[in-house]
Every structure is written in structure tokens, then in C-alpha cells.
Amino acid sequence: MATGIKLTSKEMRFIALFESITGATVKDCILYEDQNRAIFIVKEGDIGMAVGKGGKNIRLLERMTNKKHEIIEHSEDPTRFIKNALKPAHVREIRITEKPDGKTIAVVSVNPRDKGVAIGKNGRNAERIRFLAKRYFEIQNVSIT
């Protein structure tokens, strides 16, 4: 996890609840109050444990918190992390390049029929990917093509 990430007490309470119910290790939690949504970044390999058989852990947590929950499997590799964050969209290729001005960008190529899923309603998924890529890997922009 990138250094300097600060969690609020509410996010820490959500992490404690999530870990006690699922047994998965949470690396980060982001709450979007305006969207009534919680995003959990779980340790690599813990995604199955976090979701639970048939999604039972997610359903239980959503009933308890009255929020929609998203789970993303962490990876130290930025391409793997972006691919995980875009699931269920099928990612064809991810190119990460450093521009002459020193900024790092990622260009993500997805299957044309999955482009809507990758971008999301009103661009919400694309914004989430940009936020997470910057938070963890200092990638300034993510473009979905």
C-alpha cells in the first residue's frame, strides 16, 4: 500500500466489521457516502474468502451496513491491480508509460462489448480506477479504450 494513506475512524470500523465477518485481510477501505458505497481492497489471494460462498459475506455486510460493497484484490503490480479493479470487464491490454513531463499514465484496452461496464454509469468506474491508480501507484491518469 502506498505510504501516507490515512483512514478515518469510520473506515477503520468498516474494516474491523468486514474482517470479523469474512476472515479476509483488508488493506484499504474507501467510503463513498454520496453513492452509499464501500470499496474494500483485500490482500492478494483473499478475494474468495471475502466474497464468501455464493456471495453470502457480501450480502450479509450489505444488509448490516445498508451500503453496496465492492471488493478489489490488491496486487503490487499496477497492471494486475487495474485488471482486478475493472472486473468483470475483460481487459485486453494495459500499457503504462511515463510522459516526458514525468507523469505516468495507463491506457487500458478492453473488449468493445465490455467498455460500458469498464467506464460505468456516468463514468463512475473510470473515476474509481483513476483514483485507485493514483492512490497506490502514482499513475496520474487512466484512459479506457
C-alpha positions, 0 to 999 in steps of 0.5 A, a space after each residue: 500500500 502506498 505510504 501516507 494513506 490515512 483512514 478515518 475512524 469510520 473506515 477503520 470500523 468498516 474494516 474491523 466489521 468486514 474482517 470479523 465477518 469474512 476472515 479476509 485481510 483488508 488493506 484499504 477501505 474507501 467510503 463513498 457516502 454520496 453513492 452509499 458505497 464501500 470499496 474494500 481492497 483485500 490482500 492478494 489471494 483473499 478475494 474468495 474468502 471475502 466474497 464468501 460462498 455464493 456471495 453470502 459475506 457480501 450480502 450479509 455486510 450489505 444488509 448490516 451496513 445498508 451500503 453496496 460493497 465492492 471488493 478489489 484484490 490488491 496486487 503490487 503490480 499496477 497492471 494486475 491491480 487495474 485488471 482486478 479493479 475493472 472486473 468483470 470487464 475483460 481487459 485486453 491490454 494495459 500499457 503504462 508509460 511515463 510522459 516526458 513531463 514525468 507523469 505516468 499514465 495507463 491506457 487500458 484496452 478492453 473488449 468493445 462489448 465490455 467498455 460500458 461496464 469498464 467506464 460505468 454509469 456516468 463514468 463512475 468506474 473510470 473515476 474509481 480506477 483513476 483514483 485507485 491508480 493514483 492512490 497506490 501507484 502514482 499513475 496520474 491518469 487512466 484512459 479506457 479504450 
